[in-house]
Amino acid sequence: MTNHWRDIKHADVILINGANPAEAHPVGFQWFVKAKLDPTKGPGAGGGAKIIHADPRYTRTSAMSDMYLRIRTGTDVAYFGGLINYVLQNTLYHEDYVKNYTNASFIVKEGFDFKDGLFSGYNPATRSYDLATWAYELTAPPAQAGGQVEGPATTQTGFAKRDMTLQDPRSVFQLLKKHYSRYTPDMVASITGIPADQFLQVAKIVGEMGRPDKVMTIVYAVGLTHHTTGGQLIRSGAVLQLLLGNIGRPGGGMNAERGHANIQGNTDHAISWEILPGYLRIPAPGQKNLDDYVRQSAPVKSDPNSWNFFGLNYRNFMVSLLKGWYGAAATKDNEYAFNFIPKPATNSSWMSIYDQALKKKMEGLILNGMTATSIGPDVNQVLQALSNLKWLVIMDPLPTTSSEFWHGPDMDPAKIQTEVFMLPTTHWIEKDGSFVNSGRWMQWKEQVIPPEGQAQHDHWIFADLFDRVKSLYKQQGGKFPDAINAMTTDWYKDPKKPELDEIAKEINGKDLATGKQMSSFANLKADGTTTAGDWIYTGSYTEDGNLSKRRNGIQDPAKNDPTGMGFYPMWAWSWPLNRRVMYNRASADSDGKPWDPKRPGIQWNGTTWTGDVPDYPATMNPKDPASWNPFIMNGEGVGRLFSSAMLDGPIPEHYEPVEAPIANPLHPSQSEDPVVFLYDQAAGRPNRFGKVDKYPYVATSYRLTEHEHYVTQHVPLLVGLQPQAFVEIPEELANEKGIKNGDRVRVFSERGKIEVAALVTKRLGPMTLAGNKTVYHIGIPIHWGFIGVSAEQNPERSKYWLANALTPFVGDVGARTPEFKAFLVNIEKI
């Protein structure tokens, strides 16, 4: 989240897409209700915030909303694009914000184009774009006063040209206006299934949110991310929010609801292969030293008033990370052990791991706290991939569909040679540590019960494994032992059993000259005198102790929430630097006055910024001509309506899922995303995509309140609430198929099948798309498999309860996120 849960109460309008917070986040949903019941909030004269829910399925969130829009899954770019077009065509954008706080005025260099579904620079042979064609037009290189200064901010060939009138045809503003002019209400209706008149009702409400005294938030979850166009689905919402001036403001922002209590923390600490902690890039082949790495990785300053803080400090953050990992072995002479860090040449996402196993290029795999067989996609291929391994290690508190994968559909245990090691680990209630929630709040929790049986903490198992591998390297040598042998464990009293509090302290970082904990990432250095395990968490564990343990909250609001805005700065700790609303400099105008005095984020009092922890230098006078632009971390210093950092296009565009019921009405010749990664095709396997003539129905998956992913299949009371796998079928489709409530049905795709109970419902219904085509959704909860209480009672049937047996083996171009939320199926009564 750019903001946080409590902040939602400040919104006048709440758009919810790809999320069902009333059921999936019921505690957080209280803040939606508070906004709805607050008569000072809302469009027009107020009367309460308006909640608008767009979802293919009517849910408890829909029931609490003021408007429900039945939208075809995966078409949110068309929905947001239509709203963008309405705002631009009717001049409803926040003009001062757009001119000064976004890159609307930046000029894109000549040659950029978009035609027939393709941006300029596309190479069909490699299925990729040359991003250089999306660059800004530059001025002459800036003079270097006082000679060359170290750091990426001086390596640019010039600053971006700007037209503050926004009239230049190659300005981002005009390109955006041209691009979205195609997204008319009728076009939106033909793609999304939302009737044009209903869409216009929403557009009128949203259009009002460009006023300085109004603010809107967009809330989303994995219903937007789990697509081959997930990045652009989210970006399209962010573009709308920037045009309305709602990023950085209390009650505004783009707010992702995380699916687990610690998903945010996992991502921050580099669970994804392509990043290091704090979203530093993983080094690439050919980068021989830190100079190469920083030059090719750090943002570059493209405006004179851009601070480009991330780019300027990239080396500081990286060296401090290396120094924390390698201690005395990281020196200036060896580039602070930069060469010890892997430099992968190919994608190493989790889908790529299974792809390598399918190719029999991988011998072993450790699955820690995730079950590949249930998570998928394309379970049958995942099962085959696990069958190709020599060994498989499962680290989990309870049996999973991966630890018992040979019981899966069509598996013959006699032919599987994979040796499986089950290492029982502790559940989160059996250990202390921190959760980092959707709002970036790092909150410490205590151990509830001691571990049972032989269960060990995950980090103790890894520490023990690391120690054994290190010993083997010292005894036997190896191709490159330095990266293992030089790793320091000096932070821990017992390196084989490190305490989570010790790890939290290590992550914060230390000033090696004084021996004291770092208080701010602004003080990190590139000379080897500071450490930081994750720079965005620097300040979380200072000399005052572990700040995530703070609990000064609503017991004394006057003292603990001095602004009255719900920031509660002494409750836990929020990255970065305990800031509760990111980009909050944009909550005030060019003079430092809040856009809306009733909802101030930060404000200039003549000598300093007050309110939330400022996302800006605390004493920088906004009236100084040399003051920094409001978005201090990126190279432009402003929000990006147009971004050359996205691999699938600088402006969000609607593309169909790889399996779709219609051709893309905007450009039928290029229906799906042209750079989506087709794993099977790349490996020489058949793609196995279904066509609408054989699979006429759109399927989407989701979660239920009563279960937490797959682990609660072992909890009898929760199994009693939702005892068996089912699919939701629209009443009209069920009538056509002769399916009644409770009948067993077979849902099948080009890749697999599930056989489950039918729940006939009005929560799903028909929608009319381009060409007057009627389309139905089928809803599939994900929680079941062949392991757990219900599975033990139904051992044969449960083999066909895995929802991801149906999903395609494809990934988006960036993170390789699968297409979980939109694919084609058929259905028949058993």
C-alpha positions, -999 to +999 in steps of 0.1 A: +000+000+000+011+035-006-011+044+023-023+021+051-055+004+063-066+031+088-061+058+061-089+045+040-114+062+064-103+095+048-115+086+013-145+102-005-146+074-031-132+039-028-127+019-060-122-019-053-109-040-082-096-076-081-103-078-043-130-089-019-119-072+014-152-078+033-144-115+032-106-117+026-096-088+049-126-085+072-107-066+100-093-041+076-127-036+060-138-017+091-121+014+076-141+012+044-173+011+065-161+041+086-156+062+054-190+050+041-207+061+074-189+094+077-213+122+065-183+146+058-170+122+031-182+114-003-187+132-037-208+163-039-220+176-006-209+144+011-232+120+029-207+092+031-179+078+010-190+059-021-177+023-025-177+010-061-169-027-065-159-042-099-158-079-098-171-108-119-187-122-088-211-106-064-197-109-029-201-096+006-180-066-005-205-060-033-233-061-008-216-033+012-209-012-018-229+017-033-224+004-068-215-031-081-201-036-116-200-071-131-167-069-149-151-096-171-120-108-153-087-095-167-102-064-184-095-038-157-071-018-180-102-011-203-122+000-172-095+023-159-086+034-194-122+045-199-121+065-167-088+080-178-103+090-211-134+105-194-112+126-171-090+138-199-117+146-224-137+165-198-107+183-183-114+168-149-078+162-140-060+181-112-042+206-134-016+219-110-007+184-098-005+170-133+018+198-146+041+199-116+039+165-100+038+141-130+058+137-162+029+149-183+051+177-196+081+155-205+087+151-243+091+116-257+117+114-284+106+112-321+099+077-334+078+065-305+045+051-318+017+027-310-001+009-339-022-022-342-016-033-306+022-028-307+044-001-293+075+009-313+106-012-309+089-046-310+109-076-322+086-105-331+116-129-332+125-124-296+089-114-285+104-083-267+106-045-270+137-023-275+130+001-246+153+028-261+125+038-284+104+049-254+130+074-241+126+111-234+140+137-258+170+152-240+185+186-237+223+192-239+242+175-211+242+195-179+274+213-168+293+195-140+301+223-116+333+215-097+342+185-118+328+150-121+309+138-090+307+101-082+273+085-086+248+078-114+231+112-113+259+127-134+260+100-160+230+111-180+235+126-215+211+154-207+178+163-190+144+155-204+128+183-224+095+196-210+066+216-223+047+230-193+018+240-215+012+203-222+005+212-259+035+195-276+021+165-295+050+144-282+044+154-246+034+126-223+001+143-217-008+145-254+004+109-260-018+098-231-048+117-244-044+102-279-038+067-265-070+066-244-093+084-268-101+049-281-115+039-247-150+052-252-179+040-229-191+017-257-156+003-262-153-002-224-187-020-225-177-043-254-145-054-235-155-055-199-192-063-201-201-033-179-230-015-196-221+019-210-247+038-189-235+022-157-199+030-166-208+066-171-224+068-137-191+057-122-171+080-145-191+111-132-183+102-096-147+095-103-143+126-124-152+147-093-122+133-075-097+156-094-108+185-072-083+194-045-110+191-018-118+155-028-098+123-028-102+088-040-084+055-031-080+024-053-078-009-034-068-041-052-055-076-045-043-106-065-074-103-087-053-077-105-018-092-101-025-128-112-026-120-149-001-119-177-009-082-178-009-078-140+017-050-140-003-029-165-036-036-148-022-019-116-004+008-136-036+018-153-051+025-119-020+044-108-022+066-140-058+075-131-048+084-096-019+106-108-042+124-132-067+131-103-038+142-080-046+114-055-011+098-050+006+108-018-025+122-002-043+108+029-074+090+017-058+084-017-031+061-032-029+027-048-034+002-020-026-035-024-042-059+000-017-085+007-030-121+008-010-132+039+002-113+070+038-112+058+037-112+020+048-075+020+078-084+042+087-114+020+089-091-010+108-064+007+134-090+017+139-103-018+118-135-020+117-127-057+148-139-077+154-107-097+160-084-067+181-081-036+167-068-003+153-033-006+144-038-043+181-034-054+186-053-087+203-086-088+236-081-107+237-092-143+263-110-163+291-087-176+289-064-146+325-068-134+325-043-106+303-019-086+307+008-112+292-014-139+264-025-115+254+010-104+257+024-139+233-002-153+210-005-123+205+029-106+179+054-118+194+084-137+185+120-130+164+134-159+153+167-145+173+195-128+150+195-098+150+157-093+168+146-062+170+111-075+177+099-040+175+062-048+200+066-077+223+088-057+225+063-029+224+030-048+260+023-042+257+032-005+228+007-001+246-020-021+279-017-003+262-016+031+243-048+022+276-065+011+293-054+042+265-068+064+268-101+046+305-105+043+319-084+071+357-082+072+359-101+039+342-072+021+369-046+014+376-018-010+402-039-027+377-067-036+348-043-044+333-052-011+328-088-022+306-078-052+318-108-071+304-131-045+269-122-055+253-144-082+247-129-117+220-150-133+219-150-170+184-165-173+151-161-155+150-179-122+114-174-111+095-203-096+078-211-128+112-213-145+123-237-118+096-262-127+103-256-163+139-266-157+127-297-139+105-306-168+135-304-190+154-327-166+180-300-160+175-298-122+184-325-097+169-311-065+145-286-050+137-272-015+101-261-010+098-239+021+063-228+032+048-233-003+032-263-020+041-263-057+015-289-065-014-268-053-001-234-063+006-245-099-001-233-125-009-264-147-007-289-118-002-319-141+030-304-154+042-295-119+036-331-108+057-343-138+084-317-129+086-330-093+087-366-106+118-357-127+138-346-096+164-368-078+155-353-045+129-330-030+130-313+004+097-301+020+099-277+049+064-273+063+045-277+096+020-302+080+018-325+050+011-308+017+002-319-018+039-315-026+052-337+003+028-364-009+028-355-046+028-391-058-008-394-046-018-369-072-040-375-103-026-401-127+006-405-107+022-440-106+044-442-074+062-472-088+076-450-116+087-421-094+123-421-082+123-388-065+136-391-029+115-368-006+127-354+027+100-340+050+115-315+075+088-304+100+089-267+107+072-245+132+040-227+124+040-189+129+022-193+162+051-213+175+077-186+170+081-149+175+091-124+148+076-097+128+047-094+103+048-067+077+012-060+067-003-044+036+004-009+049+041-016+053+037-017+091+064-040+107+047-054+139+064-077+163+045-108+175+053-131+204+054-169+204+020-183+214+029-220+220+061-240+220+070-261+190+056-297+190+075-329+183+105-326+161+095-293+145+123-268+141+122-231+131+128-226+094+157-202+100+174-227+123+171-254+096+187-231+070+213-220+095+223-256+102+223-264+065+244-234+058+269-244+085+272-280+071+277-267+035+303-243+047+321-271+066+321-292+035+336-264+014+364-259+040+371-297+040+367-305+003+370-272-015+349-265-046+345-244-077+338-212-058+338-216-020+345-179-012+309-167-014+300-193+012+331-193+034+332-155+037+296-151+048+296-137+083+275-149+112+290-125+137+256-111+144+244-142+163+252-156+197+246-191+183+251-191+145+232-224+142+202-210+161+200-173+154+172-154+172+147-135+150+154-104+172+191-107+162+181-109+126+159-079+129+188-060+144+211-071+116+186-061+089+185-025+104+223-021+101+251-007+121+277+021+120+309+001+122+329+032+133+308+037+165+293+003+169+258+018+171+227+009+152+219+030+122+190+054+126+184+063+089+193+050+055+203+085+046+235+078+067+245+047+049+279+049+031+297+033+003+331+032+021+325+000+041+318+018+074+281+009+075+260-022+072+223-027+063+206-060+056+177-041+039+181-004+035+143+003+036+142-012+071+170+010+084+156+028+114+134-001+125+159-013+152+178+016+166+197+022+198+162+027+213+155-010+205+132-029+183+107-003+172+083-028+157+074-038+194+060-003+201+023-003+211+013+033+217-021+033+201-057+041+207-054+039+245-045+076+243-053+091+209-045+127+219-010+117+228-003+089+203-019+104+172-011+141+176-021+150+140-055+133+144-050+117+110-045+082+122-008+080+117+000+067+152+037+071+147+045+053+180+026+021+170+050-004+156+072+009+127+065+015+090+090+016+062+105+038+050+116+058+082+083+052+099+064+071+071+027+062+070+018+077+036+044+073+008+050+102-016+034+126+009+052+157-004+025+155-032-002+160-005+007+197-005+009+223-032+040+241-046+039+265-016+037+236+009+000+241+018-022+209+019-044+205-011-072+199+014-066+215+048-091+190+064-069+161+053-033+172+056-005+148+050+025+171+055+026+209+054+053+236+055+052+259+086+080+282+073+109+264+088+101+227+086+076+201+073+051+189+099+026+160+100+036+126+088+073+118+084+080+138+053+089+120+021+111+150+015+140+169+032+126+180+065+138+216+062+137+222+024+117+253+016+092+245-011+094+281-024+131+278-032+135+275-070+162+248-063+139+227-041+134+191-052+104+178-071+080+159-049+087+123-059+123+122-045+132+086-052+130+084-090+150+101-118+123+124-129+113+135-095+076+132-105+050+105-109+052+086-141+021+086-164+045+072-190+072+047-179+099+031-200+107+008-170+077-015-179+088-043-203+053-046-219+046-010-227+051+026-214+014+033-214-011+006-200-030-010-228-058-036-227-047-070-239-067-102-237-056-131-215-039-159-235-072-176-234-101-153-241-138-156-252-134-128-278-108-112-299-095-079-286-119-052-299-091-026-298-068-046-321-080-081-331-047-089-349-028-085-317-052-098-291-030-109-262+001-093-247+028-096-274+056-102-248+039-127-225+063-156-218+051-188-233+070-215-213+058-245-233+065-229-267+100-217-255+108-253-244+095-269-275+064-283-259+029-278-272+013-246-259-021-263-251-042-232-251-079-237-253-101-221-280-135-206-273-153-231-296-143-260-273-140-240-240-167-213-241-167-202-204-143-179-185-130-193-153-115-174-124-102-185-090-105-169-056-102-176-018-128-180+009-130-165+044-131-199+060-097-211+047-061-198+046-048-211+013-043-249+018-030-253+053-064-251+070-075-282+053-059-298+084-082-278+108-114-298+114-135-269+126-127-249+094-132-279+072-166-282+089-174-247+077-163-254+041-160-291+038-154-299+002-144-285-032-170-268-053-174-244-082-199-216-085-221-217-117-244-189-129-281-199-126-287-193-163-258-215-174-268-242-149-303-242-164-289-246-199-267-275-187-293-292-166-271-288-135-287-285-101-273-273-068-251-301-053-247-321-085-211-333-092-197-316-123-165-319-143-148-286-152-121-291-178-095-271-198-070-280-224-046-289-195-067-308-169-099-312-150-115-309-116-145-330-105-164-312-077-198-301-064-218-275-082-231-244-063-257-228-085-258-191-078-270-156-088-237-142-076-224-149-112-244-140-142-242-134-180-226-105-196-227-091-231-194-084-249-183-073-284-205-086-312-234-091-288-218-122-274-231-136-241-203-149-218-205-167-185-179-169-157-173-200-136-159-193-101-134-217-086-122-215-049-086-227-047-083-243-012-087-281-018-064-309-029-057-345-021-043-337+014-063-328+045-093-338+065-118-339+036-093-355+013-087-384+037-125-390+037-126-389-001-092-403-012-102-409-049-124-379-055-099-355-039-073-362-066-094-340-088-099-311-064-068-291-075-081-259-091-047-252-107-050-283-128-069-260-152-046-229-154-021-222-183+016-225-179+024-189-189+039-159-172+039-122-175+071-106-191+084-091-158+078-112-127+065-143-147+033-142-127+009-169-140-026-163-155-045-176-125-075-154-128-086-157-164-087-189-186-112-209-206-130-240-195-160-262-203-183-278-178-205-310-178-226-328-153-211-361-141 
